[in-house]
Amino acid sequence: MEPGLHIDTPPDDEVPLRLINLGWKQGVVFTTPELAIWSAQLEEAVEGKIKVRPHSQASSSQWVVITQTCDIAAPLDKEPVVEACACAIEPDRTTRASYRRSYRKFEIDRTTGLVASAPDKMMFDKRTLLHLTPGSWPDNHSRLSLFSKWLGRRASREAIPDPIVDAFVKPMRKVLDRFKNRRPASYQAFNESVREIRIRLPETDVQPFLINLLLLLDDELSSEGDDAIEDIFNRLRSTLKPDEALLGQVQKLTGNRMSVTLLDATCLVDLDAYSYESDQIVGAEPVSS
């Protein structure tokens, strides 16, 4: 028997089915003793040889499973581990509202404010999970579907060219930050109404860029949400430098009124500051203002 495994751990070929029968699946929230999250950091590179050292980034005792359920059910020789994101309570509602357009954070429990952090992941040997207790997805099924899409989009997100980031996305972020700090009620109403901010990239790379916006809404707009949208984008119009970027049409649609053609013709802005520069993706971390 391998060190550290409980004596009643079943044979490897029985582990996946046992996990499924116990309720392990994507979206399960579970608790462990506090565990450090480790990564490999470059220590030195000499004559083509790279040496790395482990580095502790953070610690967590709450996790949400991000591995697809079919991979949990796969044999250990094909899928030996289950991945999970670290979770923590974010008490501030205004901060949580800003996560609606983030690929790094996702609010998985809107009652308690439990938030998953995509950069903070842990791999768990499947046999380890047999000695832990799977919880349940804490929100409704629609929210779980959004969580699954969030996981996929994090890897497939579009990149906005740097000149448009500088001329338009950064000023928009500054306007939203200003509302967050000075007019939190409007900021909250905006975030509760708007699920996605999408832009149609201009056909030319010559400034000033004419940027048309598409706002994907959760439901029909409330008067508070509509007022907040108008206030924020009026402020943005006055903030943009007219020789760099101009805000054109702001279209507001719910998901059941948006065509696939329109969705494909627009680019999602997650406000996590990502862009292309030559052949390299830059801005993996938020760009400082």
Helices and strands as residue ranges (DSSP letters): G 12-14, H 15-22, E 29-46, E 49-65, H 69-72, E 81-89, H 93-97, G 98-101, E 105-109, E 114-125, H 126-129, H 141-156, E 160-161, H 162-164, I 165-169, H 170-182, H 184-193, E 194-200, E 209-217, H 223-239, E 245-254, G 255-257, H 260-264, E 267-269, E 275-277, E 280-282
